[in-house]
């Protein structure tokens, strides 16, 4: 059920005993480690085929998704700290160091040749969604997280009132991992909602507020350049909607789309470890892009200098609250290093 905006897999009933006292009887989360209510592999495939959304990219998107294997096959390179030459990555990622922590010792980069620009723009034909299945709310629900990979995250566009400033560098980085999550009841098999990941946050949207393309299949809109997920088309501001100041996230339908109900690969389901083998690249816990520092603060200062004096303080205050990743290039870590990989999807 949905209660006060939250999905809950437990409930509480109240009654009066013979003494006239109110007694609460709670149905707690399922703590049985056997997780009998969780779907098997065949059922997971049926759920994805039945509910898998279509992801639409913006009509002006130039940094499109690809499969991870396409990225590796077309020149993605593994670098190690202290070495100037990189190493080609096997198509399965079998030569990537696995495990450990994000210690800055290794990172992935685009090919350092004429293929660089080509790989940045991705490959729609190879694109697929990478699926992680896990119990939610004590096994009363199943979370099916679908991860989208793009070889490049484009630069940001700043909106200040009616003015828009397309930036050259700020916000861009090699590789981008974004996701959305389907939450499905283990009692009824019904889709209860979808979590739309949006940069460092996100939102849960109930079924009645989703947009559907066909039958039970919802639509996910991927924002231009940054690939954040949204339930409806429009312009979403990362900053202050009230003042109309922030980073633009434009979402719209186009001919660029991926149907996750047929183009997907199940890469992880810990409770089905005997039948689901995690790919080698999923064990790479370092960054999927290099760290590059540049003086982007001065670029923002230039924008502020063009504004009327009475606007400058408000704009500076909002800019100061934007994520630090806007001020340099730093590749993201892979899905398994994200803070929502384990446990219930974040709220």
Protein Blocks (a to p, Z undefined) as FASTA:
>chain_A
ZZehiacfbdcdddddfkopacdddddddfbfnlmmbccfklmmmmmmmmoccddddfkb
cbdcddfklmmmnopacddehiabdcdddfklpmpceehidehlaccddddbfklmmmmn
opfklgccddddddeehhlaccdddddddfbdcdddddehjbccddfkgopaehiadddd
ddddfklopafbdcddehjbccdddfklpccfbhjbccddddehjlpacfbecdddehjf
knopacdddddddfbdcdfklmccdfbdfklmmmmccdfklmpmbdfbdcddddfklmmm
mmmmmpcfklmmmmmmmmmmpcfklnoccddddfklpcklgocddZZ
